[in-house]
Amino acid sequence: MLAGELLGSITRAVSEPMLLVGLSGEVLGHNAAMRRLFPAVVTGANLYRLTSDSPERVGDTLWRWARSGEPMAGALALIGAEGRPRRCHGFGSRAAWADVGEPVVQVRLISTFDRERLRRMAVSNDRERHLRAQLEREHEIALGLQRSLLPERVDAAELDVAAQYAPTAYGVEVGGDWYDVFPIPGSDHIALVIGDVAGHGLSEATVMSQLRSVLRAAALDDGRRPDRVAARLDAYVDTYLPASMATMCYAVYDPAARELSYANAGHVPPMLRRAGGACERLEEVVDPPLGCSLGGAHRTARVGVDPGDLLVCYTDGVVEQRRESLDVGLARLAALLTGFADPTPKDVCTTVMAWSTPTDHADDRAVLVAGF
């Protein structure tokens, strides 16, 4: 039985409207009382489109409820049967029993005449405001740290490079998406890297900052060997960050040989958009994520590049959709890249970021594009 069907069967006779909703806003289930009051709240609908509140406010409310193991007071301005918004107070908490691939919230609305519950709600509001202030401070610190470590400019003498980063669309969390471009010391080679630390929050942003520093240090010795750089970062995560997991693709451009070599540690495969319009996935090697290889060796793959070719690197938030195969998202991205006519890296970067905005997979997004 699906999670929404289970909720409906258990709460069918409950007089209070009840709702099961994913953090992305997808309605997974409801009881009869909810459907009578709010006919538009049907399974598969998106809560962000059924309320007069801003997406930021709804996302913040869902996120706070998803973090809570105990019912927490809150409110939603839902569109009623008459087509007008109704401010509904209620309680929400994480539905840990609903395993659908994202955090799920169980919401119970209450009557505005329920004085005792409203009194308890008023008492809890002060605690909620204090918690929200703490979370917002953590968010600002983490986002500031993350942005400070992403290069403001990604100039490279031999390459035309563009990059963009956007934090998650819902809630106040930040993630561990990062990228970097730098010349490899002692050579004319250029390193390009994109990565993603699993999870969201200040600790993940801190892990991201460590990995960026360790990678640059590794590049001093083995920068032209992607397999060795990946192995160094893997050993670092395994030794010093055993509770963390991250993905990364590290590529090296050799301008004399017009060759790109790369190692991929569990990251979504970069795309090589050829000057003629064809698009190739760089997936010859995909090794386990950093911290998950259990001592296994990392590998390097090589591919030739020509003038006008573009390397498009990105994080999983760009292509992932809930309940959809990753291959579908990758195919859509390839079709988008194929449709360009003589694009520049900036054109591609801006378009891919705008194209990925409607995704219902609440995650950070980063794109790095290099033209050869």
C-alpha positions as a printed Julia matrix, in Angstrom:
372×3 Matrix{Float64}:
   0.0    0.0     0.0
   1.35   3.45   -0.92
   2.08   5.95    1.85
  -0.79   8.22    0.81
  -3.28   5.38    0.65
  -2.16   4.23    4.09
  -2.69   7.72    5.52
  -6.14   7.95    3.92
  -7.28   4.57    5.2
  -6.14   5.29    8.75
  -7.53   8.83    8.93
 -10.71   8.45    6.85
 -12.97   8.8     9.89
 -10.92  11.59   11.5
 -12.85  14.87   11.55
  -9.73  17.03   11.29
  -8.29  17.6     7.79
  -5.03  15.68    7.38
  -2.46  15.79    4.62
   0.7   13.94    3.6
   3.11  16.04    1.53
   6.69  15.72    0.34
   9.28  18.44    0.9
   9.11  19.21   -2.83
   5.41  20.07   -2.37
   3.9   16.97   -3.96
   0.67  15.89   -2.24
   1.04  12.19   -1.44
  -2.21  11.63    0.44
  -5.12  13.18    2.35
  -8.22  12.17    4.25
 -11.88  12.8     3.44
 -12.1   15.86    5.69
  -9.24  17.55    3.83
 -10.83  16.84    0.46
 -14.19  18.29    1.54
 -12.65  21.57    2.68
 -10.06  21.86   -0.07
 -11.15  19.99   -3.22
  -7.99  20.96   -5.12
  -5.76  19.12   -2.65
  -5.59  15.85   -4.56
  -2.87  13.25   -4.75
  -0.2   14.37   -7.22
  -0.99  18.09   -6.91
   1.74  20.49   -5.79
   1.11  22.31   -2.52
   3.06  25.35   -3.71
   0.31  25.97   -6.28
  -2.56  25.45   -3.82
  -1.73  28.24   -1.41
  -1.63  32.04   -1.54
   1.61  32.09    0.47
   4.91  32.66   -1.31
   6.95  29.58   -2.28
   9.62  30.67    0.18
   7.14  30.77    3.07
   5.59  27.41    2.18
   9.03  25.84    1.7
  10.21  27.18    5.05
   7.13  25.78    6.81
   7.51  22.34    5.22
  11.22  22.3     5.95
  10.71  23.11    9.64
   8.05  20.43    9.93
  10.3   17.92    8.15
  13.02  18.56   10.72
  10.7   17.94   13.65
  10.11  14.54   15.2
   7.27  15.99   17.28
   4.21  17.93   16.0
   5.14  21.58   15.48
   2.66  24.44   15.08
   2.4   26.31   11.8
  -0.02  27.68    9.23
  -0.88  27.37    5.54
  -3.06  29.67    3.41
  -4.88  27.02    1.37
  -7.36  27.76   -1.44
 -10.82  26.67   -0.29
 -13.8   25.29   -2.23
 -15.03  28.83   -2.84
 -11.73  29.78   -4.48
 -10.56  32.07   -1.68
  -7.5   31.44    0.53
  -8.12  30.37    4.11
  -5.42  30.7     6.72
  -5.34  27.29    8.41
  -3.47  26.61   11.62
  -2.23  23.17   12.36
   0.61  20.88   13.34
   3.17  19.16   11.17
   5.95  16.66   11.74
   8.25  14.34    9.81
   6.47  11.19    8.6
   9.47   8.91    8.98
   7.39   5.88    8.03
   6.77   7.22    4.5
   9.73   6.15    2.38
   9.31   7.86   -1.0
  12.81   9.16   -1.68
  12.46  12.57    0.0
  11.46  13.91    3.45
   7.69  13.66    3.98
   5.52  15.75    6.31
   2.25  14.73    7.94
   0.02  17.78    8.53
  -3.05  18.0    10.76
  -5.16  21.16   10.49
  -7.21  22.3    13.48
 -10.38  24.28   13.97
  -9.89  27.94   14.82
 -12.36  27.37   17.67
 -10.12  24.8    19.33
  -8.98  27.15   22.09
  -6.75  24.76   23.97
  -4.75  23.85   20.89
  -4.47  27.5    19.89
  -3.18  28.28   23.37
  -0.51  25.61   23.03
   0.26  26.93   19.57
   0.8   30.43   20.95
   3.2   29.06   23.56
   5.14  27.19   20.9
   5.35  30.17   18.54
   8.08  31.81   20.6
  10.12  28.61   20.43
   9.51  28.43   16.68
  10.65  32.01   16.15
  13.8   31.31   18.14
  14.46  28.14   16.15
  13.83  29.93   12.86
  16.28  32.67   13.81
  18.9   30.04   14.64
  18.32  28.22   11.36
  18.47  31.44    9.35
  21.77  32.37   11.01
  23.15  28.92   10.18
  21.93  29.31    6.62
  23.61  32.69    6.19
  26.88  31.39    7.64
  26.86  28.29    5.45
  25.85  30.14    2.3
  28.48  32.81    2.96
  31.11  30.13    3.43
  30.0   28.32    0.29
  29.99  31.42   -1.89
  33.34  32.6    -0.53
  34.94  29.37   -1.71
  33.43  29.44   -5.19
  35.69  31.52   -7.44
  34.1   34.81   -8.47
  35.89  34.52  -11.8
  37.02  31.38  -13.57
  39.53  32.8   -16.02
  41.92  30.36  -17.7
  44.4   31.49  -20.34
  43.69  28.57  -22.67
  39.97  28.28  -22.02
  36.78  30.33  -22.16
  34.99  29.38  -18.95
  31.64  30.28  -17.37
  30.07  29.05  -14.13
  26.95  29.63  -12.05
  25.65  28.41   -8.7
  22.13  28.6    -7.22
  21.09  27.39   -3.75
  18.09  25.12   -3.25
  14.75  26.67   -4.17
  12.88  25.63   -1.01
  13.62  26.16    2.65
  16.75  27.71    4.09
  19.27  24.91    3.71
  22.46  25.1     1.68
  24.37  22.22    0.23
  27.89  21.25   -0.7
  27.99  21.97   -4.45
  31.32  23.41   -5.6
  33.51  23.96   -8.63
  36.99  25.23   -9.37
  39.24  26.04  -12.32
  42.97  26.65  -11.98
  46.29  26.22  -13.82
  48.28  23.2   -12.69
  51.62  24.39  -11.27
  54.66  23.65  -13.4
  52.69  22.98  -16.59
  50.41  24.53  -19.19
  47.58  22.2   -18.16
  44.26  23.49  -16.78
  42.3   21.69  -14.04
  38.51  21.8   -13.94
  36.56  20.25  -11.08
  32.96  20.04   -9.95
  31.7   18.24   -6.86
  28.84  17.74   -4.46
  28.94  16.85   -0.76
  25.97  14.7     0.29
  23.53  16.46    2.63
  22.64  20.06    3.4
  23.76  22.44    6.1
  26.75  24.12    7.67
  28.68  20.89    8.21
  28.37  19.95    4.52
  29.52  23.42    3.42
  32.5   23.01    5.76
  33.35  19.62    4.24
  33.15  21.2     0.8
  35.7   23.84    1.83
  38.08  21.15    3.08
  37.83  19.14   -0.13
  38.53  22.17   -2.28
  41.67  22.93   -0.28
  42.86  19.32   -0.27
  42.32  19.05   -4.02
  44.46  22.11   -4.73
  47.15  20.72   -2.47
  47.03  17.37   -4.3
  47.32  19.19   -7.62
  50.75  20.5    -6.57
  52.16  16.96   -6.86
  49.84  14.96   -9.12
  47.68  17.6   -10.8
  48.07  16.12  -14.27
  46.94  12.68  -13.08
  43.17  12.73  -12.41
  43.23   9.19  -10.96
  45.83  10.16   -8.37
  44.05  13.36   -7.4
  40.79  11.45   -6.94
  42.61   8.79   -4.88
  44.13  11.48   -2.63
  40.71  13.02   -1.94
  39.17   9.59   -1.42
  41.81   8.74    1.18
  41.26  12.1     2.9
  37.5   11.57    3.2
  37.95   7.98    4.33
  40.52   8.95    6.98
  39.37  12.3     8.31
  35.7   12.56    7.3
  34.38   8.99    7.73
  30.79  10.16    8.19
  30.82  12.13    4.92
  30.3   11.2     1.29
  30.93  13.32   -1.78
  30.99  13.03   -5.54
  33.53  14.74   -7.79
  34.66  14.92  -11.4
  38.22  16.16  -11.9
  39.31  16.94  -15.46
  42.63  18.14  -16.91
  42.97  19.92  -20.25
  46.25  19.52  -22.14
  46.33  22.35  -24.75
  49.36  20.96  -26.62
  47.79  17.54  -27.15
  44.23  18.99  -27.34
  43.19  16.25  -24.95
  40.95  16.1   -21.91
  41.64  13.5   -19.21
  39.26  12.97  -16.31
  38.41  10.89  -13.25
  34.86  10.58  -11.99
  34.12   9.66   -8.36
  30.38   8.94   -8.44
  29.43  12.26  -10.05
  26.84  12.76  -12.79
  28.69  12.44  -16.12
  29.85  15.66  -17.81
  28.68  16.34  -21.36
  31.01  17.12  -24.27
  29.11  19.22  -26.76
  30.93  18.98  -30.08
  31.28  21.99  -32.39
  29.01  20.28  -34.91
  26.18  19.94  -32.39
  26.55  16.31  -31.28
  26.56  15.65  -27.53
  28.55  12.93  -25.76
  28.36  11.75  -22.14
  31.8   11.36  -20.6
  31.08   8.13  -18.75
  33.92   5.84  -19.77
  35.0    5.79  -16.11
  32.68   6.23  -13.11
  34.21   5.07   -9.84
  32.57   5.05   -6.36
  32.02   8.38   -4.55
  34.71   9.79   -2.31
  34.69   7.91    0.98
  33.02   4.83   -0.54
  35.74   3.14   -2.6
  37.03   0.95    0.27
  40.57   1.32   -1.04
  39.71   0.58   -4.66
  41.72   2.24   -7.41
  40.51   5.29   -9.32
  40.84   5.45  -13.09
  41.55   8.04  -15.78
  39.83   8.31  -19.16
  40.92  10.47  -22.09
  39.09  12.12  -24.97
  40.27  14.44  -27.72
  38.77  17.91  -28.04
  38.64  20.29  -30.99
  38.12  24.04  -31.37
  34.49  24.9   -30.72
  33.85  21.91  -28.42
  32.31  22.64  -25.01
  32.71  20.72  -21.74
  29.53  21.0   -19.64
  29.85  19.96  -15.98
  26.96  20.17  -13.52
  25.65  18.8   -10.23
  22.75  16.38   -9.83
  20.25  19.1    -8.89
  20.34  20.22  -12.54
  19.03  16.94  -13.99
  17.33  14.97  -11.2
  13.56  14.77  -10.83
  11.77  12.77   -8.16
  10.46   9.39   -9.29
  12.24   9.68  -12.62
  15.24   7.81  -13.92
  18.43   9.86  -14.03
  18.86   8.78  -17.65
  15.71  10.73  -18.54
  17.15  13.94  -17.1
  20.48  13.35  -18.82
  18.73  12.79  -22.15
  16.79  16.04  -21.76
  20.0   17.93  -21.02
  21.72  16.39  -24.06
  18.79  17.43  -26.25
  19.03  20.98  -24.89
  22.76  21.17  -25.65
  22.29  19.72  -29.13
  19.76  22.43  -29.93
  22.23  25.3   -29.57
  23.64  27.11  -32.62
  27.25  28.28  -32.12
  26.9   28.76  -28.34
  29.41  30.39  -26.03
  30.14  28.94  -22.57
  28.21  31.83  -21.01
  25.19  31.15  -23.27
  25.17  27.48  -22.3
  25.71  28.12  -18.59
  22.9   30.68  -18.36
  20.49  28.58  -20.4
  21.12  25.35  -18.49
  20.6   27.08  -15.15
  17.34  28.65  -16.34
  16.2   25.35  -17.88
  16.77  23.46  -14.63
  14.84  25.91  -12.42
  11.42  24.13  -12.56
  12.82  20.88  -11.13
  10.86  19.5    -8.15
  14.04  17.99   -6.72
  14.94  20.55   -4.04
  18.71  20.66   -4.32
  21.53  23.08   -5.05
  22.55  23.52   -8.67
  25.94  24.33  -10.13
  27.06  24.47  -13.77
  30.59  24.83  -15.15
  31.14  25.22  -18.9
  34.52  25.4   -20.68
  35.07  26.16  -24.36
  38.13  24.77  -26.16
